[in-house]
C-alpha cells in the first residue's frame, strides 16, 4: 500500500469512528476502543486533520438539509465554549477527501468517469468499451486494456490471431468471442459473460484460463488463489450500462454499494438490517428515487447531512 493509500485508509477509519461515536454516545466500551485506536500516530494524525477541517467549516451557515445530530463528546471538538457539530466536520472532510478525489483523474489512466457518468468508447478494431461511473482504464496497445478502478463492459470484435485481454489487478480476462463485464471490488475481480466466452485467469499462478460461458460469473482473488463461480441470467450482466440496478435476493448492503458510484457525495450504510435480502429493479440514473423506493419497501431511515452526505439506516 502506498503512502497516499495508507493516509486515505486512516482518514476513512477516522470518519467511521466519528459516525460510531455519534450513534452510540453512551457506549463506554466503544470509547475505550476508540482511544486505543487513536494511540497509533497515523490514526491520531487522521483524527486531528478532521479537527482542523471542522474548525474551518464551523463558520458556515446551517442549511435546512442539515440534520441536527449530537456532537462527538470529545474535548478536541470544543472551541471557545462552542461545540462543533459532527455533520459539519463530516461534510468538509468528505468533500475534501472523497468527492475531490473522485473528480481528479488517475495519472496512469487514459479514460476516467465521474459520479453518475457512463462513457462508451469505440476502439480502432470496432470493439466497444462502456465504462461505469467512478471507473478508470488505460490501454497497453490496441487489444490490451487495463482496468484501474471500477467496472467496464466489453463488446469485443473477436480476432483469433490477436486476442483481446483485460487486466484488472492480477486477474486476466481473455476474449474468446464475446461481450463481458469486468469489475474490481476490493481485492476481488468480478468477471461475467453476457455473450460468447471468456477465459478467466490470474497473471501469476494459473497458466490455463478457465472458460466462462453466457450467464457464468467468476470472482477471482488472485492474492489468495480463491475463486467463486456462479450463474446469473445473461441479461443481467452489466445491466448498469442501461442505467438499471437488478437485485435478486441480494443483501441490502450490496444494493447500497451498487448505488454509490451513481450518487453524488458519500452514501453511508448503517444498521443490522443491511444484511436483509432484497429483490427489485432500480433506476441508477436517479439514485435518490432508488433510495426512496428502498425506504418505502424496507422501512429504511434516510438522513441527509448537507448535499454531500447521506446516511441510510436499516434496523
Secondary structure by P-SEA (a helix, b strand, c coil): ccaaaaaaaaaaaaaaaaaaaaaccccaaaaaaaaaaaccaaaaaaaaaaaaaaaaaccccccccccccccccccccccccbbbbaaaaaaaaaaaccccccccccccccccccccbbbbbbccccbbbbbccccccccccccccccccccccccccccccbbbbbbcccbbbbbccccbbbbbcccbbbbbbccbbbbbbccccccbbbbbcccbbbbbcccccbbbbbccccccccccccbbbbbccccaaaaaaaaccccccbbbbbcccccbbbbbccccccaaaaaaaaaaacbbbbbbccccbbbbbcc
